[in-house]
Amino acid sequence: MLKKAALLSTDNLENFFTYDKLLIEPMKQFGWLAEEISWRDKTVNWRNYDAVIVRSTWDYQHDFENFIKVLHKINSSTHLENNLDLMKWNMNKKYLYDLQNKGVHIVETLWKNKFDRSEAVNYFEQLDAEEIIIKPNISASADNTYRLNKDTLITSLDILENTFSKREFMIQPFIKNIIEEGEYSLFFFNDRYSHSVLKIPKDNDFRVQEEHGGNIQPVTASELIVNSAQNIINKLPTIPLYARVDLVRVNNNQFALMELELIEPSLYLNKDSEAPVKFVKAFVEKIES
């Protein structure tokens, strides 16, 4: 008899690119009947599933507290991946600060609890940058992310104040190499490197997501990039079933961590024909252990 797994999703993915369906057939081959279930579906009895894998819950940032409650309910009912404590830590981008304290090279960042327009112009001097990125500590899909110079900052003060008056946010220098070379994403299943892609924003944009017109291409990552990403995975307190490490090349041919995605990253399973089976093998290995 096949075991049952829920691939946790959301109500409407019409405007998103998702590839979770590529897992359904290999899951069946390994003895699992998988189906996509919205995390917002209140009628679901999670005890009917042998496992729940968080996947395309790409609106959770808009209902953060309810999402946490659902994850706790699932975790008390069945096996949840990734690990709940690990995902909760990863939801707030302050995890970057924690990793920096463990020796991980991150993009220089200012952390703020609320927006103060009187100090905003100082961000450029503090970061020695002509352009900056401002975004919430809890966000996904580049929601409420702003690329600003000194002029556009002044004209955006009201918007920024309205957006960040009651929420934590972060400021980083804009890394031009995201446009010039792109952002590398490396994928790890059960601590093992699987595949990688290079994400390049469309013309006159800085966002690399497909939903914003980004160009995603498979790429053979160099040993330097893979080692940089593996070093970050090695800093984690527990091994995640899946992880996406987003890196950008900075000074002296080093790579800085942009994001470590442990909750609902697109795994770009469509960019590597072996990736879906690798994922399922890692899942079966993990749950059986």
C-alpha positions in Angstrom: 0.0 0.0 0.0 1.3 3.4 -1.0 2.1 5.9 1.8 0.7 9.4 1.4 2.6 12.7 1.3 1.2 16.2 1.0 3.2 18.7 -1.0 2.3 21.9 0.9 1.2 24.7 -1.5 -1.3 27.5 -1.5 -4.7 28.3 -2.9 -3.7 30.1 -6.1 -0.4 29.7 -8.0 -1.8 31.1 -11.3 0.9 33.9 -11.5 3.8 31.7 -10.3 6.1 29.1 -11.9 6.0 25.9 -9.9 7.5 22.5 -10.7 6.4 20.4 -7.7 4.3 18.2 -10.0 7.6 16.8 -11.3 7.9 15.0 -7.9 4.6 13.1 -8.1 5.7 10.3 -10.5 9.1 9.6 -8.8 7.4 9.6 -5.4 5.0 6.9 -6.7 7.9 4.9 -7.9 9.4 4.9 -4.4 6.1 3.9 -2.7 4.5 7.3 -2.0 1.3 8.8 -3.3 1.9 12.6 -3.4 -0.6 15.4 -3.9 -0.4 19.2 -3.7 -2.4 20.6 -0.8 -2.9 24.2 0.2 -1.7 25.2 3.6 -4.9 27.4 3.9 -7.3 24.4 3.5 -8.9 24.1 7.0 -10.7 20.9 6.1 -7.5 18.8 5.8 -6.8 16.2 8.5 -3.0 16.1 8.5 -3.0 12.7 10.3 -4.2 11.2 7.0 -0.7 11.9 5.6 2.5 10.0 6.5 4.5 13.2 5.7 4.0 16.8 4.7 6.7 18.6 2.6 6.6 22.4 2.6 6.9 23.5 -1.0 5.1 26.4 -2.8 3.6 28.2 0.1 4.4 31.5 -1.7 2.0 33.7 0.1 2.8 32.8 3.7 4.5 36.2 4.4 1.1 37.9 4.1 -0.4 35.7 6.9 2.7 34.8 8.8 1.2 34.0 12.2 -1.5 31.8 10.8 1.1 30.0 8.7 3.1 29.2 11.8 0.0 27.8 13.5 -0.6 25.5 10.6 3.0 24.3 10.6 2.7 23.6 14.3 -0.5 21.7 13.7 1.0 19.6 11.0 4.1 18.9 13.0 2.0 17.6 15.9 0.1 15.4 13.5 2.7 13.8 11.1 6.2 14.1 9.8 7.1 17.6 8.5 9.9 18.6 6.2 11.9 20.7 6.5 12.4 20.6 10.3 10.0 23.1 12.0 12.5 24.9 14.2 14.9 25.3 11.2 12.1 26.8 9.1 11.0 29.2 11.8 14.6 30.4 12.2 14.8 30.8 8.4 11.6 32.9 8.1 13.3 36.0 9.5 16.2 37.2 7.4 18.1 37.9 10.7 19.3 34.3 10.1 21.9 36.0 7.9 23.2 37.8 10.9 23.5 34.4 12.8 25.4 32.9 9.9 27.7 35.8 9.6 28.6 35.3 13.3 29.5 31.7 12.3 32.0 32.9 9.7 29.7 33.0 6.6 30.4 35.8 4.2 27.1 37.7 3.7 26.4 41.0 1.8 27.0 43.9 4.2 23.7 44.6 5.9 22.0 47.2 8.2 19.2 45.8 10.4 16.4 48.1 11.5 13.3 47.6 13.7 11.3 50.4 12.1 11.7 53.1 9.4 13.0 56.5 10.5 13.0 59.0 7.6 15.4 61.2 9.4 18.2 58.6 9.3 17.4 57.1 5.9 19.8 59.2 3.8 22.7 58.0 6.0 22.2 54.4 4.7 24.3 55.2 1.6 27.3 56.5 3.6 27.1 53.7 6.1 27.2 51.1 3.3 29.5 53.2 1.1 27.0 52.6 -1.7 25.4 54.7 -4.5 22.4 52.4 -4.6 20.8 50.3 -1.9 18.2 47.6 -1.5 15.6 47.8 1.3 13.4 44.8 2.0 11.4 43.3 4.9 13.0 40.7 7.2 10.1 38.4 6.5 9.3 38.3 2.8 9.2 36.2 -0.3 9.2 36.6 -4.1 10.8 40.1 -3.7 7.6 41.5 -2.1 8.1 45.1 -0.8 11.7 45.1 -2.1 13.0 48.5 -3.2 16.1 49.5 -5.2 16.9 53.1 -4.4 19.5 55.9 -5.1 19.5 59.1 -3.1 17.0 60.8 -5.4 14.5 57.9 -5.5 14.9 57.5 -1.7 13.6 61.0 -1.2 10.6 60.5 -3.4 9.9 57.2 -1.8 9.9 58.3 1.9 6.2 58.1 2.3 6.0 54.6 0.8 8.9 53.4 2.9 7.4 54.8 6.0 4.1 53.2 5.3 5.7 49.9 4.4 8.2 49.6 7.3 6.7 51.7 10.1 5.7 48.5 12.0 8.0 45.8 10.6 11.7 44.9 10.8 13.7 45.5 7.6 17.1 45.3 6.2 19.3 47.5 4.0 22.1 46.3 1.7 24.2 47.8 -1.0 23.0 47.0 -4.4 25.3 44.4 -5.9 25.8 45.3 -9.6 27.2 41.9 -10.3 23.6 40.5 -10.0 22.9 42.3 -13.3 26.4 41.8 -14.9 26.9 38.1 -14.1 23.8 36.9 -12.2 22.9 35.2 -9.0 23.9 31.5 -8.5 21.5 29.1 -6.8 22.8 25.8 -5.6 20.5 23.0 -4.4 21.3 20.5 -1.7 19.1 17.5 -0.9 20.0 15.8 2.5 23.3 17.7 2.6 24.3 16.5 -0.9 24.8 18.9 -3.8 22.3 18.3 -6.5 22.4 21.0 -9.2 22.6 24.7 -9.8 21.2 27.5 -11.9 22.2 31.0 -12.8 19.5 33.7 -12.5 19.7 36.9 -14.4 17.2 39.7 -14.2 15.5 41.1 -17.3 16.6 44.4 -18.7 16.1 47.4 -16.4 15.3 45.2 -13.4 17.1 43.7 -10.5 14.8 40.9 -9.4 15.8 37.5 -10.6 12.6 35.6 -10.0 10.8 34.1 -13.0 7.7 35.9 -11.9 9.5 39.2 -12.5 10.9 38.2 -15.9 14.2 36.7 -14.7 16.1 34.4 -16.9 16.9 31.0 -15.3 19.5 28.8 -16.9 21.1 25.5 -15.7 24.8 26.0 -15.0 27.7 23.8 -14.0 28.9 25.4 -10.8 32.7 25.6 -10.2 34.3 23.8 -7.3 34.8 27.2 -5.6 31.1 28.0 -5.8 30.0 24.5 -4.6 32.5 24.6 -1.7 31.2 28.1 -0.7 27.7 26.8 -0.6 28.6 23.5 1.1 30.4 25.5 3.8 27.1 27.3 4.6 25.1 24.1 4.7 27.6 22.7 7.2 26.9 25.6 9.6 23.3 24.5 10.1 22.2 22.8 13.3 20.3 20.0 11.5 20.5 18.7 8.0 17.5 19.9 5.9 15.8 17.7 3.3 16.2 20.6 0.8 18.2 23.8 0.8 18.8 26.5 -1.8 21.9 28.6 -1.4 21.9 31.9 -3.4 25.3 33.4 -4.0 26.7 36.4 -5.8 30.3 37.0 -6.8 31.9 40.0 -5.0 35.4 41.4 -4.5 38.5 39.2 -4.9 36.5 36.4 -6.6 34.7 35.6 -3.3 31.0 34.6 -3.1 28.6 36.3 -0.7 25.4 34.7 0.6 22.3 36.5 -0.6 19.8 34.1 0.8 19.6 30.6 2.3 16.2 29.2 1.5 14.9 26.4 3.7 11.2 26.9 3.6 9.6 27.2 0.2 12.3 27.8 -2.4 11.7 27.0 -6.0 14.0 24.0 -6.6 14.0 24.5 -10.4 13.4 20.8 -10.8 12.8 21.4 -14.5 16.4 22.5 -15.0 18.0 19.1 -14.2 16.4 15.9 -15.4 17.8 14.0 -12.5 16.8 16.4 -9.8 13.3 15.1 -9.0 14.6 11.6 -8.4 17.5 12.9 -6.3 15.0 14.8 -4.2 12.7 11.8 -3.7 15.7 9.5 -2.9 16.8 12.0 -0.3 13.3 12.2 1.2 12.9 8.4 1.4 16.4 8.1 3.0 15.6 10.8 5.5 12.2 9.6 6.6 13.3 6.0 6.8 16.2 7.0 9.1 
